[in-house]
Amino acid sequence: MRVTLIQVGDEVGFIFPDEILERYNLKTGDERELIVTDYGFELIPIRRAS
């Protein structure tokens, strides 16, 4: 799946395709942890203290 990087204010981002938003139940304002790996990066749910 390809995405195009876009300018967002002074930063760069991309728009998630609707298919991904629906599959992972993502909504505007959701927070995720960004993990950098040898292969790129992953977005994972933030673990909340119980």
OpenMM code with the backbone's topology and positions (N, CA, C; nanometers):
from openmm import Vec3, app, unit

residues = "MET ARG VAL THR LEU ILE GLN VAL GLY ASP GLU VAL GLY PHE ILE PHE PRO ASP GLU ILE LEU GLU ARG TYR ASN LEU LYS THR GLY ASP GLU ARG GLU LEU ILE VAL THR ASP TYR GLY PHE GLU LEU ILE PRO ILE ARG ARG ALA SER".split()
positions = [
    Vec3(0.0863, -0.1174, 0.0000),
    Vec3(0.0000, 0.0000, 0.0000),
    Vec3(0.0909, 0.1238, 0.0000),
    Vec3(0.0636, 0.2166, -0.0850),
    Vec3(0.1421, 0.3397, -0.0937),
    Vec3(0.0674, 0.4551, -0.0291),
    Vec3(0.1441, 0.5419, 0.0341),
    Vec3(0.0908, 0.6689, 0.0840),
    Vec3(0.1862, 0.7784, 0.0381),
    Vec3(0.1364, 0.9000, 0.0306),
    Vec3(0.2169, 1.0137, -0.0105),
    Vec3(0.2375, 1.1048, 0.1087),
    Vec3(0.3620, 1.1449, 0.1311),
    Vec3(0.3922, 1.2383, 0.2398),
    Vec3(0.3404, 1.3758, 0.2029),
    Vec3(0.2815, 1.4436, 0.3025),
    Vec3(0.2250, 1.5773, 0.2810),
    Vec3(0.2749, 1.6725, 0.3883),
    Vec3(0.2716, 1.8010, 0.3582),
    Vec3(0.3080, 1.9045, 0.4544),
    Vec3(0.1907, 1.9257, 0.5497),
    Vec3(0.2178, 1.9232, 0.6801),
    Vec3(0.1161, 1.9489, 0.7825),
    Vec3(0.1742, 2.0561, 0.8741),
    Vec3(0.1448, 2.1819, 0.8437),
    Vec3(0.2082, 2.2914, 0.9185),
    Vec3(0.3572, 2.2886, 0.8935),
    Vec3(0.4358, 2.2838, 1.0024),
    Vec3(0.5814, 2.2783, 0.9900),
    Vec3(0.6337, 2.1347, 0.9871),
    Vec3(0.5442, 2.0370, 0.9881),
    Vec3(0.5845, 1.8972, 0.9931),
    Vec3(0.5381, 1.8233, 0.8682),
    Vec3(0.5727, 1.6967, 0.8602),
    Vec3(0.5350, 1.6124, 0.7470),
    Vec3(0.4539, 1.4952, 0.7991),
    Vec3(0.3510, 1.4562, 0.7253),
    Vec3(0.2686, 1.3436, 0.7654),
    Vec3(0.2132, 1.2736, 0.6436),
    Vec3(0.1222, 1.1801, 0.6672),
    Vec3(0.0514, 1.1165, 0.5575),
    Vec3(-0.0895, 1.0837, 0.6022),
    Vec3(-0.1763, 1.0606, 0.5073),
    Vec3(-0.3157, 1.0295, 0.5353),
    Vec3(-0.3334, 0.8783, 0.5294),
    Vec3(-0.3906, 0.8224, 0.6364),
    Vec3(-0.4189, 0.6793, 0.6367),
    Vec3(-0.5342, 0.6496, 0.5409),
    Vec3(-0.5207, 0.5494, 0.4576),
    Vec3(-0.6323, 0.5085, 0.3727),
    Vec3(-0.7499, 0.4616, 0.4606),
    Vec3(-0.8729, 0.4824, 0.4128),
    Vec3(-0.9924, 0.4425, 0.4879),
    Vec3(-0.9878, 0.2958, 0.5285),
    Vec3(-0.9358, 0.2107, 0.4425),
    Vec3(-0.9264, 0.0669, 0.4717),
    Vec3(-0.8490, 0.0417, 0.6017),
    Vec3(-0.7399, 0.1140, 0.6207),
    Vec3(-0.6578, 0.0974, 0.7419),
    Vec3(-0.7301, 0.1541, 0.8635),
    Vec3(-0.7919, 0.2701, 0.8485),
    Vec3(-0.8658, 0.3305, 0.9600),
    Vec3(-0.9747, 0.2367, 1.0097),
    Vec3(-1.0469, 0.1766, 0.9163),
    Vec3(-1.1552, 0.0852, 0.9541),
    Vec3(-1.1012, -0.0442, 1.0139),
    Vec3(-0.9986, -0.1015, 0.9523),
    Vec3(-0.9435, -0.2289, 0.9996),
    Vec3(-0.8914, -0.2191, 1.1433),
    Vec3(-0.8274, -0.1065, 1.1774),
    Vec3(-0.7668, -0.0917, 1.3095),
    Vec3(-0.8462, 0.0016, 1.4009),
    Vec3(-0.9674, 0.0374, 1.3581),
    Vec3(-1.0572, 0.1202, 1.4378),
    Vec3(-0.9879, 0.2486, 1.4852),
    Vec3(-0.9224, 0.3181, 1.3925),
    Vec3(-0.8514, 0.4425, 1.4235),
    Vec3(-0.9410, 0.5617, 1.3942),
    Vec3(-0.9313, 0.6614, 1.4824),
    Vec3(-1.0103, 0.7840, 1.4660),
    Vec3(-0.9216, 0.9057, 1.4910),
    Vec3(-0.9631, 1.0204, 1.4409),
    Vec3(-0.8912, 1.1447, 1.4653),
    Vec3(-0.8740, 1.1644, 1.6154),
    Vec3(-0.7535, 1.1979, 1.6573),
    Vec3(-0.7248, 1.2226, 1.7984),
    Vec3(-0.6690, 1.1013, 1.8712),
    Vec3(-0.6779, 0.9814, 1.8109),
    Vec3(-0.6195, 0.8618, 1.8735),
    Vec3(-0.4686, 0.8804, 1.8840),
    Vec3(-0.4107, 0.8276, 1.9917),
    Vec3(-0.2658, 0.8337, 2.0086),
    Vec3(-0.2073, 0.6950, 1.9936),
    Vec3(-0.0891, 0.6873, 1.9342),
    Vec3(-0.0160, 0.5629, 1.9178),
    Vec3(0.1295, 0.5884, 1.9501),
    Vec3(0.2012, 0.4843, 1.9902),
    Vec3(0.3451, 0.4897, 2.0143),
    Vec3(0.4148, 0.4609, 1.8827),
    Vec3(0.5144, 0.5411, 1.8459),
    Vec3(0.5921, 0.5204, 1.7237),
    Vec3(0.7209, 0.4476, 1.7616),
    Vec3(0.7395, 0.3275, 1.7088),
    Vec3(0.8573, 0.2459, 1.7357),
    Vec3(0.9398, 0.2387, 1.6077),
    Vec3(1.0669, 0.2781, 1.6167),
    Vec3(1.1578, 0.2715, 1.5026),
    Vec3(1.2267, 0.1350, 1.5048),
    Vec3(1.2256, 0.0658, 1.3907),
    Vec3(1.2881, -0.0663, 1.3803),
    Vec3(1.3929, -0.0636, 1.2693),
    Vec3(1.4635, -0.1748, 1.2538),
    Vec3(1.5622, -0.1856, 1.1456),
    Vec3(1.4946, -0.1840, 1.0086),
    Vec3(1.3651, -0.2133, 1.0051),
    Vec3(1.2920, -0.2235, 0.8793),
    Vec3(1.2061, -0.1012, 0.8486),
    Vec3(1.1999, -0.0062, 0.9401),
    Vec3(1.1153, 0.1121, 0.9217),
    Vec3(1.0596, 0.1553, 1.0553),
    Vec3(0.9256, 0.1569, 1.0649),
    Vec3(0.8642, 0.1930, 1.1919),
    Vec3(0.7311, 0.1227, 1.2079),
    Vec3(0.6836, 0.1205, 1.3332),
    Vec3(0.5537, 0.0617, 1.3664),
    Vec3(0.4776, 0.1601, 1.4527),
    Vec3(0.3474, 0.1623, 1.4384),
    Vec3(0.2602, 0.2363, 1.5286),
    Vec3(0.1879, 0.1336, 1.6141),
    Vec3(0.2005, 0.1444, 1.7457),
    Vec3(0.1372, 0.0467, 1.8333),
    Vec3(0.0500, 0.1208, 1.9361),
    Vec3(-0.0513, 0.0518, 1.9900),
    Vec3(-0.1333, 0.1145, 2.0935),
    Vec3(-0.0480, 0.1525, 2.2144),
    Vec3(-0.0828, 0.2629, 2.2782),
    Vec3(-0.0129, 0.3061, 2.3983),
    Vec3(-0.0667, 0.2245, 2.5147),
    Vec3(0.0237, 0.1639, 2.5895),
    Vec3(-0.0170, 0.0861, 2.7069),
    Vec3(-0.0449, 0.1810, 2.8221),
    Vec3(-0.1630, 0.1703, 2.8767),
    Vec3(-0.2025, 0.2531, 2.9910),
    Vec3(-0.1774, 0.1770, 3.1196),
    Vec3(-0.1326, 0.2474, 3.2223),
    Vec3(-0.1136, 0.1834, 3.3539),
    Vec3(-0.2483, 0.1387, 3.4073),
    Vec3(-0.2525, 0.0186, 3.4661),
    Vec3(-0.3810, -0.0314, 3.5183),
    Vec3(-0.3997, 0.0011, 3.6640),
] * unit.nanometer
topology = app.Topology()
chain = topology.addChain("A")
for resn in residues:
    res = topology.addResidue(resn, chain)
    for name in ("N", "CA", "C"):
        topology.addAtom(name, app.Element.getBySymbol(name[0]), res)
